[in-house]
Amino acid sequence: MTEDDWRHDRIGSAHQGRNPTVLRRLDAGFAAIGDRQFLPGYSVLLTDDPAVTRLSDLPPARRAAYLTDLERFAEAVERACARLDPAFRRVNIEILGNTDPYLHAHIWPRYDWEPEDLVRMPVWLYRDQEYWRGDRHALAPRHDAIRAALTEELDRLVGQAVPPGSR
């Protein structure tokens, strides 16, 4: 087994505490910082069940829990990124499932400093392989500040959560 084996089973390794990208366990999944940080703060909400391949696979209560986790995590990303970078614009949220077979949602922070031809376009139009494969944007210790800010904001929001049925 190598140090990167967690990448082949992100959900199983999250359950085992071996996925180093996991920031926090949520009600219906795992909040994780993304492997690629060309847009600092990029994060992913992983389902907690690797057999779930799409949102509609979840029963209504679990689906609502997953979407609530997603909303809270996206707000945490927004708050953390806005606090650390005044050029923060917004977050984009996507559930795609075209590559990885399990339910997961991408949370992409967007910034004013992005190239003019890309800032208003889907993040997938970043074509240079360095963004997606090279060392320059790989998650590393230099991202500890954004990791800490994401965790802090997520903990703050989850701590403020109102238990279901108490409103």
Phi and psi in radians as a Rosetta constraint file:
Dihedral C 1 N 2 CA 2 C 2 CIRCULARHARMONIC -1.850 0.35
Dihedral N 2 CA 2 C 2 N 3 CIRCULARHARMONIC 2.962 0.35
Dihedral C 2 N 3 CA 3 C 3 CIRCULARHARMONIC -1.080 0.35
Dihedral N 3 CA 3 C 3 N 4 CIRCULARHARMONIC -0.489 0.35
Dihedral C 3 N 4 CA 4 C 4 CIRCULARHARMONIC -1.625 0.35
Dihedral N 4 CA 4 C 4 N 5 CIRCULARHARMONIC 0.129 0.35
Dihedral C 4 N 5 CA 5 C 5 CIRCULARHARMONIC -1.043 0.35
Dihedral N 5 CA 5 C 5 N 6 CIRCULARHARMONIC -0.442 0.35
Dihedral C 5 N 6 CA 6 C 6 CIRCULARHARMONIC -1.016 0.35
Dihedral N 6 CA 6 C 6 N 7 CIRCULARHARMONIC -0.469 0.35
Dihedral C 6 N 7 CA 7 C 7 CIRCULARHARMONIC -1.138 0.35
Dihedral N 7 CA 7 C 7 N 8 CIRCULARHARMONIC -0.449 0.35
Dihedral C 7 N 8 CA 8 C 8 CIRCULARHARMONIC -1.449 0.35
Dihedral N 8 CA 8 C 8 N 9 CIRCULARHARMONIC -0.252 0.35
Dihedral C 8 N 9 CA 9 C 9 CIRCULARHARMONIC -2.590 0.35
Dihedral N 9 CA 9 C 9 N 10 CIRCULARHARMONIC 1.284 0.35
Dihedral C 9 N 10 CA 10 C 10 CIRCULARHARMONIC -1.080 0.35
Dihedral N 10 CA 10 C 10 N 11 CIRCULARHARMONIC -0.667 0.35
Dihedral C 10 N 11 CA 11 C 11 CIRCULARHARMONIC -1.334 0.35
Dihedral N 11 CA 11 C 11 N 12 CIRCULARHARMONIC -0.820 0.35
Dihedral C 11 N 12 CA 12 C 12 CIRCULARHARMONIC -1.032 0.35
Dihedral N 12 CA 12 C 12 N 13 CIRCULARHARMONIC -0.752 0.35
Dihedral C 12 N 13 CA 13 C 13 CIRCULARHARMONIC -1.191 0.35
Dihedral N 13 CA 13 C 13 N 14 CIRCULARHARMONIC -0.521 0.35
Dihedral C 13 N 14 CA 14 C 14 CIRCULARHARMONIC -1.160 0.35
Dihedral N 14 CA 14 C 14 N 15 CIRCULARHARMONIC -0.775 0.35
Dihedral C 14 N 15 CA 15 C 15 CIRCULARHARMONIC -1.054 0.35
Dihedral N 15 CA 15 C 15 N 16 CIRCULARHARMONIC -0.590 0.35
Dihedral C 15 N 16 CA 16 C 16 CIRCULARHARMONIC -1.511 0.35
Dihedral N 16 CA 16 C 16 N 17 CIRCULARHARMONIC -0.052 0.35
Dihedral C 16 N 17 CA 17 C 17 CIRCULARHARMONIC 1.329 0.35
Dihedral N 17 CA 17 C 17 N 18 CIRCULARHARMONIC 0.351 0.35
Dihedral C 17 N 18 CA 18 C 18 CIRCULARHARMONIC -1.873 0.35
Dihedral N 18 CA 18 C 18 N 19 CIRCULARHARMONIC -0.012 0.35
Dihedral C 18 N 19 CA 19 C 19 CIRCULARHARMONIC -1.584 0.35
Dihedral N 19 CA 19 C 19 N 20 CIRCULARHARMONIC 1.873 0.35
Dihedral C 19 N 20 CA 20 C 20 CIRCULARHARMONIC -1.236 0.35
Dihedral N 20 CA 20 C 20 N 21 CIRCULARHARMONIC -0.151 0.35
Dihedral C 20 N 21 CA 21 C 21 CIRCULARHARMONIC -1.507 0.35
Dihedral N 21 CA 21 C 21 N 22 CIRCULARHARMONIC -0.252 0.35
Dihedral C 21 N 22 CA 22 C 22 CIRCULARHARMONIC -1.207 0.35
Dihedral N 22 CA 22 C 22 N 23 CIRCULARHARMONIC 2.237 0.35
Dihedral C 22 N 23 CA 23 C 23 CIRCULARHARMONIC -1.659 0.35
Dihedral N 23 CA 23 C 23 N 24 CIRCULARHARMONIC -0.643 0.35
Dihedral C 23 N 24 CA 24 C 24 CIRCULARHARMONIC -2.912 0.35
Dihedral N 24 CA 24 C 24 N 25 CIRCULARHARMONIC 2.535 0.35
Dihedral C 24 N 25 CA 25 C 25 CIRCULARHARMONIC -1.422 0.35
Dihedral N 25 CA 25 C 25 N 26 CIRCULARHARMONIC 2.326 0.35
Dihedral C 25 N 26 CA 26 C 26 CIRCULARHARMONIC -1.992 0.35
Dihedral N 26 CA 26 C 26 N 27 CIRCULARHARMONIC -3.070 0.35
Dihedral C 26 N 27 CA 27 C 27 CIRCULARHARMONIC -1.084 0.35
Dihedral N 27 CA 27 C 27 N 28 CIRCULARHARMONIC -0.709 0.35
Dihedral C 27 N 28 CA 28 C 28 CIRCULARHARMONIC -2.183 0.35
Dihedral N 28 CA 28 C 28 N 29 CIRCULARHARMONIC 0.244 0.35
Dihedral C 28 N 29 CA 29 C 29 CIRCULARHARMONIC -3.102 0.35
Dihedral N 29 CA 29 C 29 N 30 CIRCULARHARMONIC -2.897 0.35
Dihedral C 29 N 30 CA 30 C 30 CIRCULARHARMONIC -2.141 0.35
Dihedral N 30 CA 30 C 30 N 31 CIRCULARHARMONIC 2.221 0.35
Dihedral C 30 N 31 CA 31 C 31 CIRCULARHARMONIC -1.449 0.35
Dihedral N 31 CA 31 C 31 N 32 CIRCULARHARMONIC 2.149 0.35
Dihedral C 31 N 32 CA 32 C 32 CIRCULARHARMONIC -2.321 0.35
Dihedral N 32 CA 32 C 32 N 33 CIRCULARHARMONIC 2.472 0.35
Dihedral C 32 N 33 CA 33 C 33 CIRCULARHARMONIC -1.350 0.35
Dihedral N 33 CA 33 C 33 N 34 CIRCULARHARMONIC 2.516 0.35
Dihedral C 33 N 34 CA 34 C 34 CIRCULARHARMONIC -1.255 0.35
Dihedral N 34 CA 34 C 34 N 35 CIRCULARHARMONIC 2.666 0.35
Dihedral C 34 N 35 CA 35 C 35 CIRCULARHARMONIC -1.134 0.35
Dihedral N 35 CA 35 C 35 N 36 CIRCULARHARMONIC -0.503 0.35
Dihedral C 35 N 36 CA 36 C 36 CIRCULARHARMONIC -1.905 0.35
Dihedral N 36 CA 36 C 36 N 37 CIRCULARHARMONIC 2.303 0.35
Dihedral C 36 N 37 CA 37 C 37 CIRCULARHARMONIC -2.194 0.35
Dihedral N 37 CA 37 C 37 N 38 CIRCULARHARMONIC 0.673 0.35
Dihedral C 37 N 38 CA 38 C 38 CIRCULARHARMONIC -1.245 0.35
Dihedral N 38 CA 38 C 38 N 39 CIRCULARHARMONIC -0.367 0.35
Dihedral C 38 N 39 CA 39 C 39 CIRCULARHARMONIC -2.014 0.35
Dihedral N 39 CA 39 C 39 N 40 CIRCULARHARMONIC 1.687 0.35
Dihedral C 39 N 40 CA 40 C 40 CIRCULARHARMONIC -0.969 0.35
Dihedral N 40 CA 40 C 40 N 41 CIRCULARHARMONIC 2.242 0.35
Dihedral C 40 N 41 CA 41 C 41 CIRCULARHARMONIC 1.813 0.35
Dihedral N 41 CA 41 C 41 N 42 CIRCULARHARMONIC -0.089 0.35
Dihedral C 41 N 42 CA 42 C 42 CIRCULARHARMONIC -0.884 0.35
Dihedral N 42 CA 42 C 42 N 43 CIRCULARHARMONIC 2.300 0.35
Dihedral C 42 N 43 CA 43 C 43 CIRCULARHARMONIC -2.461 0.35
Dihedral N 43 CA 43 C 43 N 44 CIRCULARHARMONIC 2.898 0.35
Dihedral C 43 N 44 CA 44 C 44 CIRCULARHARMONIC -2.411 0.35
Dihedral N 44 CA 44 C 44 N 45 CIRCULARHARMONIC 2.350 0.35
Dihedral C 44 N 45 CA 45 C 45 CIRCULARHARMONIC -1.724 0.35
Dihedral N 45 CA 45 C 45 N 46 CIRCULARHARMONIC 1.961 0.35
Dihedral C 45 N 46 CA 46 C 46 CIRCULARHARMONIC -1.566 0.35
Dihedral N 46 CA 46 C 46 N 47 CIRCULARHARMONIC 2.433 0.35
Dihedral C 46 N 47 CA 47 C 47 CIRCULARHARMONIC -1.111 0.35
Dihedral N 47 CA 47 C 47 N 48 CIRCULARHARMONIC 2.779 0.35
Dihedral C 47 N 48 CA 48 C 48 CIRCULARHARMONIC -1.638 0.35
Dihedral N 48 CA 48 C 48 N 49 CIRCULARHARMONIC 0.041 0.35
Dihedral C 48 N 49 CA 49 C 49 CIRCULARHARMONIC -2.219 0.35
Dihedral N 49 CA 49 C 49 N 50 CIRCULARHARMONIC 1.880 0.35
Dihedral C 49 N 50 CA 50 C 50 CIRCULARHARMONIC -1.141 0.35
Dihedral N 50 CA 50 C 50 N 51 CIRCULARHARMONIC -0.247 0.35
Dihedral C 50 N 51 CA 51 C 51 CIRCULARHARMONIC -1.375 0.35
Dihedral N 51 CA 51 C 51 N 52 CIRCULARHARMONIC -0.262 0.35
Dihedral C 51 N 52 CA 52 C 52 CIRCULARHARMONIC -1.430 0.35
Dihedral N 52 CA 52 C 52 N 53 CIRCULARHARMONIC 2.059 0.35
Dihedral C 52 N 53 CA 53 C 53 CIRCULARHARMONIC -1.828 0.35
Dihedral N 53 CA 53 C 53 N 54 CIRCULARHARMONIC -0.284 0.35
Dihedral C 53 N 54 CA 54 C 54 CIRCULARHARMONIC -2.636 0.35
Dihedral N 54 CA 54 C 54 N 55 CIRCULARHARMONIC 2.801 0.35
Dihedral C 54 N 55 CA 55 C 55 CIRCULARHARMONIC -0.984 0.35
Dihedral N 55 CA 55 C 55 N 56 CIRCULARHARMONIC -0.694 0.35
Dihedral C 55 N 56 CA 56 C 56 CIRCULARHARMONIC -1.224 0.35
Dihedral N 56 CA 56 C 56 N 57 CIRCULARHARMONIC -0.164 0.35
Dihedral C 56 N 57 CA 57 C 57 CIRCULARHARMONIC -1.248 0.35
Dihedral N 57 CA 57 C 57 N 58 CIRCULARHARMONIC -0.397 0.35
Dihedral C 57 N 58 CA 58 C 58 CIRCULARHARMONIC -1.419 0.35
Dihedral N 58 CA 58 C 58 N 59 CIRCULARHARMONIC 2.431 0.35
Dihedral C 58 N 59 CA 59 C 59 CIRCULARHARMONIC -1.097 0.35
Dihedral N 59 CA 59 C 59 N 60 CIRCULARHARMONIC 2.748 0.35
Dihedral C 59 N 60 CA 60 C 60 CIRCULARHARMONIC -0.882 0.35
Dihedral N 60 CA 60 C 60 N 61 CIRCULARHARMONIC -0.743 0.35
Dihedral C 60 N 61 CA 61 C 61 CIRCULARHARMONIC -1.174 0.35
Dihedral N 61 CA 61 C 61 N 62 CIRCULARHARMONIC -0.726 0.35
Dihedral C 61 N 62 CA 62 C 62 CIRCULARHARMONIC -1.206 0.35
Dihedral N 62 CA 62 C 62 N 63 CIRCULARHARMONIC -0.628 0.35
Dihedral C 62 N 63 CA 63 C 63 CIRCULARHARMONIC -1.086 0.35
Dihedral N 63 CA 63 C 63 N 64 CIRCULARHARMONIC -0.797 0.35
Dihedral C 63 N 64 CA 64 C 64 CIRCULARHARMONIC -1.094 0.35
Dihedral N 64 CA 64 C 64 N 65 CIRCULARHARMONIC -0.695 0.35
Dihedral C 64 N 65 CA 65 C 65 CIRCULARHARMONIC -1.119 0.35
Dihedral N 65 CA 65 C 65 N 66 CIRCULARHARMONIC -0.736 0.35
Dihedral C 65 N 66 CA 66 C 66 CIRCULARHARMONIC -1.106 0.35
Dihedral N 66 CA 66 C 66 N 67 CIRCULARHARMONIC -0.791 0.35
Dihedral C 66 N 67 CA 67 C 67 CIRCULARHARMONIC -1.182 0.35
Dihedral N 67 CA 67 C 67 N 68 CIRCULARHARMONIC -0.573 0.35
Dihedral C 67 N 68 CA 68 C 68 CIRCULARHARMONIC -1.164 0.35
Dihedral N 68 CA 68 C 68 N 69 CIRCULARHARMONIC -0.760 0.35
Dihedral C 68 N 69 CA 69 C 69 CIRCULARHARMONIC -1.009 0.35
Dihedral N 69 CA 69 C 69 N 70 CIRCULARHARMONIC -0.753 0.35
Dihedral C 69 N 70 CA 70 C 70 CIRCULARHARMONIC -1.098 0.35
Dihedral N 70 CA 70 C 70 N 71 CIRCULARHARMONIC -0.782 0.35
Dihedral C 70 N 71 CA 71 C 71 CIRCULARHARMONIC -1.077 0.35
Dihedral N 71 CA 71 C 71 N 72 CIRCULARHARMONIC -0.779 0.35
Dihedral C 71 N 72 CA 72 C 72 CIRCULARHARMONIC -1.156 0.35
Dihedral N 72 CA 72 C 72 N 73 CIRCULARHARMONIC -0.753 0.35
Dihedral C 72 N 73 CA 73 C 73 CIRCULARHARMONIC -1.135 0.35
Dihedral N 73 CA 73 C 73 N 74 CIRCULARHARMONIC -0.747 0.35
Dihedral C 73 N 74 CA 74 C 74 CIRCULARHARMONIC -1.069 0.35
Dihedral N 74 CA 74 C 74 N 75 CIRCULARHARMONIC -0.701 0.35
Dihedral C 74 N 75 CA 75 C 75 CIRCULARHARMONIC -1.155 0.35
Dihedral N 75 CA 75 C 75 N 76 CIRCULARHARMONIC -0.659 0.35
Dihedral C 75 N 76 CA 76 C 76 CIRCULARHARMONIC -1.096 0.35
Dihedral N 76 CA 76 C 76 N 77 CIRCULARHARMONIC -0.737 0.35
Dihedral C 76 N 77 CA 77 C 77 CIRCULARHARMONIC -1.076 0.35
Dihedral N 77 CA 77 C 77 N 78 CIRCULARHARMONIC -0.791 0.35
Dihedral C 77 N 78 CA 78 C 78 CIRCULARHARMONIC -1.019 0.35
Dihedral N 78 CA 78 C 78 N 79 CIRCULARHARMONIC -0.855 0.35
Dihedral C 78 N 79 CA 79 C 79 CIRCULARHARMONIC -1.116 0.35
Dihedral N 79 CA 79 C 79 N 80 CIRCULARHARMONIC -0.790 0.35
Dihedral C 79 N 80 CA 80 C 80 CIRCULARHARMONIC -1.118 0.35
Dihedral N 80 CA 80 C 80 N 81 CIRCULARHARMONIC -0.808 0.35
Dihedral C 80 N 81 CA 81 C 81 CIRCULARHARMONIC -1.170 0.35
Dihedral N 81 CA 81 C 81 N 82 CIRCULARHARMONIC -0.685 0.35
Dihedral C 81 N 82 CA 82 C 82 CIRCULARHARMONIC -1.139 0.35
Dihedral N 82 CA 82 C 82 N 83 CIRCULARHARMONIC -0.636 0.35
Dihedral C 82 N 83 CA 83 C 83 CIRCULARHARMONIC -1.193 0.35
Dihedral N 83 CA 83 C 83 N 84 CIRCULARHARMONIC -0.649 0.35
Dihedral C 83 N 84 CA 84 C 84 CIRCULARHARMONIC -1.582 0.35
Dihedral N 84 CA 84 C 84 N 85 CIRCULARHARMONIC -0.372 0.35
Dihedral C 84 N 85 CA 85 C 85 CIRCULARHARMONIC -2.468 0.35
Dihedral N 85 CA 85 C 85 N 86 CIRCULARHARMONIC 1.956 0.35
Dihedral C 85 N 86 CA 86 C 86 CIRCULARHARMONIC -1.130 0.35
Dihedral N 86 CA 86 C 86 N 87 CIRCULARHARMONIC -0.225 0.35
Dihedral C 86 N 87 CA 87 C 87 CIRCULARHARMONIC -1.532 0.35
Dihedral N 87 CA 87 C 87 N 88 CIRCULARHARMONIC 0.085 0.35
Dihedral C 87 N 88 CA 88 C 88 CIRCULARHARMONIC -1.072 0.35
Dihedral N 88 CA 88 C 88 N 89 CIRCULARHARMONIC 2.395 0.35
Dihedral C 88 N 89 CA 89 C 89 CIRCULARHARMONIC -1.853 0.35
Dihedral N 89 CA 89 C 89 N 90 CIRCULARHARMONIC -0.965 0.35
Dihedral C 89 N 90 CA 90 C 90 CIRCULARHARMONIC -3.029 0.35
Dihedral N 90 CA 90 C 90 N 91 CIRCULARHARMONIC 3.117 0.35
Dihedral C 90 N 91 CA 91 C 91 CIRCULARHARMONIC -2.001 0.35
Dihedral N 91 CA 91 C 91 N 92 CIRCULARHARMONIC 2.572 0.35
Dihedral C 91 N 92 CA 92 C 92 CIRCULARHARMONIC -1.920 0.35
Dihedral N 92 CA 92 C 92 N 93 CIRCULARHARMONIC 2.390 0.35
Dihedral C 92 N 93 CA 93 C 93 CIRCULARHARMONIC -2.080 0.35
Dihedral N 93 CA 93 C 93 N 94 CIRCULARHARMONIC 2.292 0.35
Dihedral C 93 N 94 CA 94 C 94 CIRCULARHARMONIC -2.420 0.35
Dihedral N 94 CA 94 C 94 N 95 CIRCULARHARMONIC 2.390 0.35
Dihedral C 94 N 95 CA 95 C 95 CIRCULARHARMONIC -2.035 0.35
Dihedral N 95 CA 95 C 95 N 96 CIRCULARHARMONIC 1.928 0.35
Dihedral C 95 N 96 CA 96 C 96 CIRCULARHARMONIC -1.967 0.35
Dihedral N 96 CA 96 C 96 N 97 CIRCULARHARMONIC -1.154 0.35
Dihedral C 96 N 97 CA 97 C 97 CIRCULARHARMONIC 1.362 0.35
Dihedral N 97 CA 97 C 97 N 98 CIRCULARHARMONIC 0.360 0.35
Dihedral C 97 N 98 CA 98 C 98 CIRCULARHARMONIC -1.440 0.35
Dihedral N 98 CA 98 C 98 N 99 CIRCULARHARMONIC -0.390 0.35
Dihedral C 98 N 99 CA 99 C 99 CIRCULARHARMONIC -1.981 0.35
Dihedral N 99 CA 99 C 99 N 100 CIRCULARHARMONIC -0.983 0.35
Dihedral C 99 N 100 CA 100 C 100 CIRCULARHARMONIC -1.567 0.35
Dihedral N 100 CA 100 C 100 N 101 CIRCULARHARMONIC 2.352 0.35
Dihedral C 100 N 101 CA 101 C 101 CIRCULARHARMONIC -1.387 0.35
Dihedral N 101 CA 101 C 101 N 102 CIRCULARHARMONIC -0.101 0.35
Dihedral C 101 N 102 CA 102 C 102 CIRCULARHARMONIC -1.794 0.35
Dihedral N 102 CA 102 C 102 N 103 CIRCULARHARMONIC 2.707 0.35
Dihedral C 102 N 103 CA 103 C 103 CIRCULARHARMONIC -1.086 0.35
Dihedral N 103 CA 103 C 103 N 104 CIRCULARHARMONIC 2.245 0.35
Dihedral C 103 N 104 CA 104 C 104 CIRCULARHARMONIC -2.753 0.35
Dihedral N 104 CA 104 C 104 N 105 CIRCULARHARMONIC 2.683 0.35
Dihedral C 104 N 105 CA 105 C 105 CIRCULARHARMONIC -2.179 0.35
Dihedral N 105 CA 105 C 105 N 106 CIRCULARHARMONIC 2.342 0.35
Dihedral C 105 N 106 CA 106 C 106 CIRCULARHARMONIC -1.588 0.35
Dihedral N 106 CA 106 C 106 N 107 CIRCULARHARMONIC 2.398 0.35
Dihedral C 106 N 107 CA 107 C 107 CIRCULARHARMONIC -2.139 0.35
Dihedral N 107 CA 107 C 107 N 108 CIRCULARHARMONIC 1.860 0.35
Dihedral C 107 N 108 CA 108 C 108 CIRCULARHARMONIC -1.846 0.35
Dihedral N 108 CA 108 C 108 N 109 CIRCULARHARMONIC 1.982 0.35
Dihedral C 108 N 109 CA 109 C 109 CIRCULARHARMONIC -1.227 0.35
Dihedral N 109 CA 109 C 109 N 110 CIRCULARHARMONIC 2.539 0.35
Dihedral C 109 N 110 CA 110 C 110 CIRCULARHARMONIC -2.163 0.35
Dihedral N 110 CA 110 C 110 N 111 CIRCULARHARMONIC 2.566 0.35
Dihedral C 110 N 111 CA 111 C 111 CIRCULARHARMONIC -2.323 0.35
Dihedral N 111 CA 111 C 111 N 112 CIRCULARHARMONIC 2.647 0.35
Dihedral C 111 N 112 CA 112 C 112 CIRCULARHARMONIC -1.147 0.35
Dihedral N 112 CA 112 C 112 N 113 CIRCULARHARMONIC -0.423 0.35
Dihedral C 112 N 113 CA 113 C 113 CIRCULARHARMONIC -1.414 0.35
Dihedral N 113 CA 113 C 113 N 114 CIRCULARHARMONIC -0.046 0.35
Dihedral C 113 N 114 CA 114 C 114 CIRCULARHARMONIC -1.122 0.35
Dihedral N 114 CA 114 C 114 N 115 CIRCULARHARMONIC 2.714 0.35
Dihedral C 114 N 115 CA 115 C 115 CIRCULARHARMONIC -0.958 0.35
Dihedral N 115 CA 115 C 115 N 116 CIRCULARHARMONIC 2.413 0.35
Dihedral C 115 N 116 CA 116 C 116 CIRCULARHARMONIC -0.944 0.35
Dihedral N 116 CA 116 C 116 N 117 CIRCULARHARMONIC -0.636 0.35
Dihedral C 116 N 117 CA 117 C 117 CIRCULARHARMONIC -1.339 0.35
Dihedral N 117 CA 117 C 117 N 118 CIRCULARHARMONIC -0.124 0.35
Dihedral C 117 N 118 CA 118 C 118 CIRCULARHARMONIC -2.053 0.35
Dihedral N 118 CA 118 C 118 N 119 CIRCULARHARMONIC -0.392 0.35
Dihedral C 118 N 119 CA 119 C 119 CIRCULARHARMONIC -1.030 0.35
Dihedral N 119 CA 119 C 119 N 120 CIRCULARHARMONIC -0.506 0.35
Dihedral C 119 N 120 CA 120 C 120 CIRCULARHARMONIC -1.834 0.35
Dihedral N 120 CA 120 C 120 N 121 CIRCULARHARMONIC 0.182 0.35
Dihedral C 120 N 121 CA 121 C 121 CIRCULARHARMONIC -1.933 0.35
Dihedral N 121 CA 121 C 121 N 122 CIRCULARHARMONIC 2.890 0.35
Dihedral C 121 N 122 CA 122 C 122 CIRCULARHARMONIC -1.048 0.35
Dihedral N 122 CA 122 C 122 N 123 CIRCULARHARMONIC 2.508 0.35
Dihedral C 122 N 123 CA 123 C 123 CIRCULARHARMONIC -1.056 0.35
Dihedral N 123 CA 123 C 123 N 124 CIRCULARHARMONIC -0.445 0.35
Dihedral C 123 N 124 CA 124 C 124 CIRCULARHARMONIC -1.164 0.35
Dihedral N 124 CA 124 C 124 N 125 CIRCULARHARMONIC -0.178 0.35
Dihedral C 124 N 125 CA 125 C 125 CIRCULARHARMONIC -1.452 0.35
Dihedral N 125 CA 125 C 125 N 126 CIRCULARHARMONIC -0.050 0.35
Dihedral C 125 N 126 CA 126 C 126 CIRCULARHARMONIC -1.200 0.35
Dihedral N 126 CA 126 C 126 N 127 CIRCULARHARMONIC 1.813 0.35
Dihedral C 126 N 127 CA 127 C 127 CIRCULARHARMONIC -1.601 0.35
Dihedral N 127 CA 127 C 127 N 128 CIRCULARHARMONIC -0.489 0.35
Dihedral C 127 N 128 CA 128 C 128 CIRCULARHARMONIC -1.044 0.35
Dihedral N 128 CA 128 C 128 N 129 CIRCULARHARMONIC 2.198 0.35
Dihedral C 128 N 129 CA 129 C 129 CIRCULARHARMONIC -1.058 0.35
Dihedral N 129 CA 129 C 129 N 130 CIRCULARHARMONIC -0.405 0.35
Dihedral C 129 N 130 CA 130 C 130 CIRCULARHARMONIC -1.029 0.35
Dihedral N 130 CA 130 C 130 N 131 CIRCULARHARMONIC -0.592 0.35
Dihedral C 130 N 131 CA 131 C 131 CIRCULARHARMONIC -1.099 0.35
Dihedral N 131 CA 131 C 131 N 132 CIRCULARHARMONIC -0.655 0.35
Dihedral C 131 N 132 CA 132 C 132 CIRCULARHARMONIC -1.764 0.35
Dihedral N 132 CA 132 C 132 N 133 CIRCULARHARMONIC -0.424 0.35
Dihedral C 132 N 133 CA 133 C 133 CIRCULARHARMONIC -2.253 0.35
Dihedral N 133 CA 133 C 133 N 134 CIRCULARHARMONIC -0.463 0.35
Dihedral C 133 N 134 CA 134 C 134 CIRCULARHARMONIC -1.351 0.35
Dihedral N 134 CA 134 C 134 N 135 CIRCULARHARMONIC 2.995 0.35
Dihedral C 134 N 135 CA 135 C 135 CIRCULARHARMONIC -1.279 0.35
Dihedral N 135 CA 135 C 135 N 136 CIRCULARHARMONIC -0.467 0.35
Dihedral C 135 N 136 CA 136 C 136 CIRCULARHARMONIC -0.969 0.35
Dihedral N 136 CA 136 C 136 N 137 CIRCULARHARMONIC -0.663 0.35
Dihedral C 136 N 137 CA 137 C 137 CIRCULARHARMONIC -1.959 0.35
Dihedral N 137 CA 137 C 137 N 138 CIRCULARHARMONIC 0.185 0.35
Dihedral C 137 N 138 CA 138 C 138 CIRCULARHARMONIC -1.209 0.35
Dihedral N 138 CA 138 C 138 N 139 CIRCULARHARMONIC 2.513 0.35
Dihedral C 138 N 139 CA 139 C 139 CIRCULARHARMONIC -0.983 0.35
Dihedral N 139 CA 139 C 139 N 140 CIRCULARHARMONIC 2.285 0.35
Dihedral C 139 N 140 CA 140 C 140 CIRCULARHARMONIC -2.674 0.35
Dihedral N 140 CA 140 C 140 N 141 CIRCULARHARMONIC 3.016 0.35
Dihedral C 140 N 141 CA 141 C 141 CIRCULARHARMONIC -0.958 0.35
Dihedral N 141 CA 141 C 141 N 142 CIRCULARHARMONIC -0.449 0.35
Dihedral C 141 N 142 CA 142 C 142 CIRCULARHARMONIC -1.137 0.35
Dihedral N 142 CA 142 C 142 N 143 CIRCULARHARMONIC -0.203 0.35
Dihedral C 142 N 143 CA 143 C 143 CIRCULARHARMONIC -1.699 0.35
Dihedral N 143 CA 143 C 143 N 144 CIRCULARHARMONIC 0.199 0.35
Dihedral C 143 N 144 CA 144 C 144 CIRCULARHARMONIC -1.067 0.35
Dihedral N 144 CA 144 C 144 N 145 CIRCULARHARMONIC -0.589 0.35
Dihedral C 144 N 145 CA 145 C 145 CIRCULARHARMONIC -1.168 0.35
Dihedral N 145 CA 145 C 145 N 146 CIRCULARHARMONIC -0.761 0.35
Dihedral C 145 N 146 CA 146 C 146 CIRCULARHARMONIC -1.228 0.35
Dihedral N 146 CA 146 C 146 N 147 CIRCULARHARMONIC -0.647 0.35
Dihedral C 146 N 147 CA 147 C 147 CIRCULARHARMONIC -1.025 0.35
Dihedral N 147 CA 147 C 147 N 148 CIRCULARHARMONIC -0.800 0.35
Dihedral C 147 N 148 CA 148 C 148 CIRCULARHARMONIC -1.137 0.35
Dihedral N 148 CA 148 C 148 N 149 CIRCULARHARMONIC -0.730 0.35
Dihedral C 148 N 149 CA 149 C 149 CIRCULARHARMONIC -1.137 0.35
Dihedral N 149 CA 149 C 149 N 150 CIRCULARHARMONIC -0.730 0.35
Dihedral C 149 N 150 CA 150 C 150 CIRCULARHARMONIC -1.068 0.35
Dihedral N 150 CA 150 C 150 N 151 CIRCULARHARMONIC -0.807 0.35
Dihedral C 150 N 151 CA 151 C 151 CIRCULARHARMONIC -1.105 0.35
Dihedral N 151 CA 151 C 151 N 152 CIRCULARHARMONIC -0.758 0.35
Dihedral C 151 N 152 CA 152 C 152 CIRCULARHARMONIC -1.064 0.35
Dihedral N 152 CA 152 C 152 N 153 CIRCULARHARMONIC -0.833 0.35
Dihedral C 152 N 153 CA 153 C 153 CIRCULARHARMONIC -1.173 0.35
Dihedral N 153 CA 153 C 153 N 154 CIRCULARHARMONIC -0.684 0.35
Dihedral C 153 N 154 CA 154 C 154 CIRCULARHARMONIC -1.129 0.35
Dihedral N 154 CA 154 C 154 N 155 CIRCULARHARMONIC -0.777 0.35
Dihedral C 154 N 155 CA 155 C 155 CIRCULARHARMONIC -1.072 0.35
Dihedral N 155 CA 155 C 155 N 156 CIRCULARHARMONIC -0.685 0.35
Dihedral C 155 N 156 CA 156 C 156 CIRCULARHARMONIC -1.110 0.35
Dihedral N 156 CA 156 C 156 N 157 CIRCULARHARMONIC -0.817 0.35
Dihedral C 156 N 157 CA 157 C 157 CIRCULARHARMONIC -1.208 0.35
Dihedral N 157 CA 157 C 157 N 158 CIRCULARHARMONIC -0.730 0.35
Dihedral C 157 N 158 CA 158 C 158 CIRCULARHARMONIC -1.184 0.35
Dihedral N 158 CA 158 C 158 N 159 CIRCULARHARMONIC -0.606 0.35
Dihedral C 158 N 159 CA 159 C 159 CIRCULARHARMONIC -1.165 0.35
Dihedral N 159 CA 159 C 159 N 160 CIRCULARHARMONIC -0.436 0.35
Dihedral C 159 N 160 CA 160 C 160 CIRCULARHARMONIC -1.530 0.35
Dihedral N 160 CA 160 C 160 N 161 CIRCULARHARMONIC -0.097 0.35
Dihedral C 160 N 161 CA 161 C 161 CIRCULARHARMONIC -1.028 0.35
Dihedral N 161 CA 161 C 161 N 162 CIRCULARHARMONIC 2.431 0.35
Dihedral C 161 N 162 CA 162 C 162 CIRCULARHARMONIC -1.612 0.35
Dihedral N 162 CA 162 C 162 N 163 CIRCULARHARMONIC 2.173 0.35
Dihedral C 162 N 163 CA 163 C 163 CIRCULARHARMONIC -0.995 0.35
Dihedral N 163 CA 163 C 163 N 164 CIRCULARHARMONIC 2.488 0.35
Dihedral C 163 N 164 CA 164 C 164 CIRCULARHARMONIC -0.930 0.35
Dihedral N 164 CA 164 C 164 N 165 CIRCULARHARMONIC 2.431 0.35
Dihedral C 164 N 165 CA 165 C 165 CIRCULARHARMONIC 1.416 0.35
Dihedral N 165 CA 165 C 165 N 166 CIRCULARHARMONIC 0.018 0.35
Dihedral C 165 N 166 CA 166 C 166 CIRCULARHARMONIC -1.722 0.35
Dihedral N 166 CA 166 C 166 N 167 CIRCULARHARMONIC 0.064 0.35
